[in-house]
Amino acid sequence: MRKSERMLVFYSIILIYCLFLFVGKLNTYAWFTDEVRASGEITNATTKDLLSISTSDVIYQSKCEISQKISIKNISDIKIPIKLVDQSLLLHPGETFNKTMKQKVSCEEKEHHYHLLGLNHYIDEMISVPLDQNKLSGMENNSESPQDKTNISPKSMNDKKVDPKENDQVDKENSVQS
């Protein structure tokens, strides 16, 4: 290569370098740099966004025992592992979990709580159920059941046959039974 050709290549490289510096100062950043500016707001989902929790009325039994049906439906688009009291399961989207809770409680208790955990403790809720002290203590003091105090024959015209399986079914298509 001759000396003039080398000088021409050297000047060409310097010229290209100077052009890049000059163009870079003309606010054409998008050509040479990647700059991203974004703004947004992130909101964490709450239990109400993921699960629909409903409870039935409390059924008061003798000796301070209560019975209540709890229904938990997955209203999100993801599978949610849950644990309620002593039972763990995986709720698929749209699936409903039904459980009848039967527990002995303190006769002085004014409110009973069920602990619900899910999504690796992201869901950590206490399901609170208010208790009626009159009904709770009334059932304790009465050793006889309400049927024993009536003079109605065992089979009355108003009696209905109740299937035990019927009490635990809310959504037959998408439910998990306990």
BAVEXNU-951083 format. One record per residue (C-alpha): x, y, z. Coordinates in nm, 3 decimals, always signed. Last residue first. Layout:
<pts>
[[X Y Z]];
...
</pts>
This chain:
<pts>
[[-6.432 -3.184 +5.214]];
[[-6.575 -3.132 +4.869]];
[[-6.401 -2.948 +4.589]];
[[-6.637 -2.765 +4.360]];
[[-6.650 -2.675 +3.994]];
[[-6.953 -2.855 +3.852]];
[[-7.153 -2.913 +4.172]];
[[-7.124 -2.552 +4.289]];
[[-7.272 -2.526 +4.635]];
[[-7.257 -2.879 +4.768]];
[[-7.177 -2.959 +5.132]];
[[-7.528 -2.964 +5.278]];
[[-7.667 -3.187 +4.999]];
[[-7.435 -3.471 +5.095]];
[[-7.615 -3.502 +5.429]];
[[-7.951 -3.565 +5.249]];
[[-8.232 -3.400 +5.440]];
[[-8.574 -3.563 +5.463]];
[[-8.829 -3.296 +5.532]];
[[-9.060 -3.269 +5.831]];
[[-9.358 -3.038 +5.793]];
[[-9.625 -3.312 +5.810]];
[[-9.471 -3.434 +6.135]];
[[-9.286 -3.755 +6.192]];
[[-9.152 -3.778 +6.547]];
[[-9.484 -3.664 +6.699]];
[[-9.496 -3.309 +6.824]];
[[-9.518 -3.253 +7.198]];
[[-9.217 -3.025 +7.209]];
[[-8.950 -3.007 +7.476]];
[[-8.754 -3.310 +7.354]];
[[-8.718 -3.160 +7.005]];
[[-8.540 -2.853 +7.147]];
[[-8.263 -3.080 +7.280]];
[[-8.246 -3.147 +7.649]];
[[-7.935 -3.049 +7.844]];
[[-8.033 -2.687 +7.813]];
[[-7.768 -2.472 +7.978]];
[[-7.520 -2.518 +7.695]];
[[-7.770 -2.446 +7.416]];
[[-7.870 -2.121 +7.582]];
[[-7.504 -2.025 +7.626]];
[[-7.444 -2.033 +7.249]];
[[-7.787 -1.900 +7.153]];
[[-7.770 -1.611 +7.398]];
[[-7.403 -1.542 +7.323]];
[[-7.466 -1.501 +6.950]];
[[-7.134 -1.563 +6.778]];
[[-6.963 -1.333 +6.528]];
[[-6.762 -1.517 +6.261]];
[[-6.420 -1.388 +6.165]];
[[-6.231 -1.531 +5.868]];
[[-5.870 -1.448 +5.949]];
[[-5.664 -1.390 +5.641]];
[[-5.310 -1.464 +5.530]];
[[-5.297 -1.466 +5.151]];
[[-4.936 -1.400 +5.053]];
[[-4.854 -1.689 +5.291]];
[[-4.700 -1.904 +5.012]];
[[-5.000 -1.845 +4.787]];
[[-5.261 -1.923 +5.053]];
[[-5.349 -1.921 +5.422]];
[[-5.696 -1.901 +5.581]];
[[-5.727 -1.901 +5.962]];
[[-6.082 -1.949 +6.094]];
[[-6.190 -1.717 +6.376]];
[[-6.474 -1.729 +6.628]];
[[-6.632 -1.423 +6.787]];
[[-6.806 -1.366 +7.119]];
[[-6.647 -1.658 +7.305]];
[[-6.791 -1.712 +7.652]];
[[-6.905 -2.070 +7.583]];
[[-6.558 -2.153 +7.451]];
[[-6.580 -2.325 +7.118]];
[[-6.634 -2.682 +7.001]];
[[-6.602 -2.702 +6.629]];
[[-6.789 -2.821 +6.323]];
[[-6.678 -2.656 +6.000]];
[[-6.870 -2.748 +5.686]];
[[-6.636 -2.713 +5.393]];
[[-6.685 -2.593 +5.039]];
[[-6.407 -2.518 +4.791]];
[[-6.510 -2.357 +4.462]];
[[-6.322 -2.368 +4.131]];
[[-6.333 -2.077 +3.885]];
[[-5.956 -2.076 +3.835]];
[[-5.802 -2.388 +3.997]];
[[-5.793 -2.420 +4.375]];
[[-5.504 -2.630 +4.511]];
[[-5.564 -2.798 +4.846]];
[[-5.474 -2.796 +5.213]];
[[-5.700 -2.898 +5.502]];
[[-5.630 -2.842 +5.872]];
[[-5.767 -2.490 +5.939]];
[[-5.804 -2.364 +5.582]];
[[-5.498 -2.402 +5.361]];
[[-5.492 -2.263 +5.009]];
[[-5.291 -2.319 +4.691]];
[[-5.410 -2.080 +4.420]];
[[-5.411 -2.168 +4.051]];
[[-5.418 -1.852 +3.841]];
[[-5.683 -1.655 +3.651]];
[[-5.852 -1.516 +3.963]];
[[-6.202 -1.574 +4.102]];
[[-6.105 -1.879 +4.312]];
[[-6.413 -1.955 +4.523]];
[[-6.411 -2.018 +4.899]];
[[-6.726 -2.146 +5.074]];
[[-6.750 -2.188 +5.450]];
[[-7.041 -2.378 +5.608]];
[[-7.092 -2.342 +5.982]];
[[-7.139 -2.568 +6.281]];
[[-7.106 -2.466 +6.643]];
[[-7.050 -2.658 +6.962]];
[[-7.101 -2.493 +7.298]];
[[-7.238 -2.806 +7.469]];
[[-7.538 -2.845 +7.238]];
[[-7.549 -2.716 +6.881]];
[[-7.561 -2.367 +6.738]];
[[-7.578 -2.341 +6.359]];
[[-7.387 -2.035 +6.240]];
[[-7.524 -1.872 +5.929]];
[[-7.336 -1.942 +5.609]];
[[-6.994 -1.809 +5.515]];
[[-6.862 -1.659 +5.196]];
[[-6.512 -1.602 +5.063]];
[[-6.448 -1.490 +4.704]];
[[-6.080 -1.526 +4.627]];
[[-5.819 -1.346 +4.416]];
[[-5.916 -0.977 +4.403]];
[[-6.072 -0.997 +4.751]];
[[-5.745 -1.142 +4.884]];
[[-5.562 -0.836 +4.761]];
[[-5.364 -0.792 +4.441]];
[[-5.066 -0.564 +4.452]];
[[-5.087 -0.237 +4.263]];
[[-4.801 -0.120 +4.046]];
[[-4.818 +0.230 +3.905]];
[[-4.655 +0.348 +3.590]];
[[-4.392 +0.568 +3.441]];
[[-4.159 +0.494 +3.159]];
[[-3.833 +0.631 +3.032]];
[[-3.616 +0.418 +2.813]];
[[-3.284 +0.522 +2.666]];
[[-3.103 +0.306 +2.416]];
[[-2.818 +0.497 +2.265]];
[[-2.691 +0.556 +1.913]];
[[-2.981 +0.640 +1.687]];
[[-3.226 +0.726 +1.962]];
[[-2.991 +0.988 +2.096]];
[[-3.031 +1.212 +1.797]];
[[-3.013 +1.525 +2.005]];
[[-2.765 +1.700 +1.767]];
[[-2.462 +1.626 +1.987]];
[[-2.438 +1.264 +1.874]];
[[-2.435 +1.377 +1.509]];
[[-2.114 +1.574 +1.573]];
[[-1.939 +1.294 +1.760]];
[[-2.037 +1.038 +1.498]];
[[-1.923 +1.272 +1.219]];
[[-1.589 +1.323 +1.392]];
[[-1.528 +0.947 +1.406]];
[[-1.623 +0.910 +1.037]];
[[-1.376 +1.189 +0.944]];
[[-1.098 +1.036 +1.153]];
[[-1.151 +0.698 +0.985]];
[[-1.151 +0.860 +0.640]];
[[-0.834 +1.056 +0.721]];
[[-0.651 +0.733 +0.814]];
[[-0.776 +0.552 +0.501]];
[[-0.660 +0.842 +0.279]];
[[-0.324 +0.855 +0.459]];
[[-0.271 +0.489 +0.395]];
[[-0.357 +0.532 +0.029]];
[[-0.111 +0.822 -0.002]];
[[+0.171 +0.619 +0.154]];
[[+0.133 +0.335 -0.080]];
[[+0.000 +0.000 +0.000]];
</pts>
